[in-house]
Amino acid sequence: MTSSLRATEAGWFCRDDDALRRGLRVVYPLTDEPWGVRRFFVEDPGRTIVNVLAHTG
């Protein structure tokens, strides 16, 4: 199961290095996607993949 978190405020965005410090494994690095989102995926200790993203446009 994949969960998604959507950032709705431009000022909020968790960085992938913050996730690493919290013990989460980054499985998709911080990327600016061509369709207008900035995102990365992490795996939590329970092995759930979380897609962290913010709209850039």
N, C-alpha and C positions, 0 to 999 in steps of 0.2 A: 504494500500500500504506500502511495506517495502522498505526502501532505504538502500544501502550498501555503505560504504566508505572503500577504501582499502589503507592501509599504505604501501608505497613502499620503504621507507627508514627505516632501522633498528633503527635509532636514534629517530624517531618520533613515539610516541604512547600516545594518550590521556588516562589518567587513569580515572577509574570510579569515584574516589573521586573528581577529577576536574569537572566532569560532575555534580555531586551533588552540588558543590559550585556555578555552573552556573545556578542552578535551574531546572536541568533536572532530571527526575525520572529514576533510573536504574531499568530496568525490567528483566535483566539477568546479574548476577554479572560477574566481570572479571574472565575469565576461560581459562586455557590452554587446548585446545581440542586435542584429540588423533590423529587427522588428520593433525596436524601441524599449527594450528592458535591459536592466543591469541585474545579473543574478549569479548565484552560486548554489551548489547543493552540498549539504553536509549529511553525515550519517551519525545519528545519536547513539548513545551506549546500548539502546535496545534494538539497534540495527534498522531503525526507521530512517528513510531518506527524506530530507526536508529541503524543499526548493525555496530559497530566500531571494526575493526579487523586489525591484522598484521600477516603476515606469520612468523613462528618461525624457519623454517628449510631451 
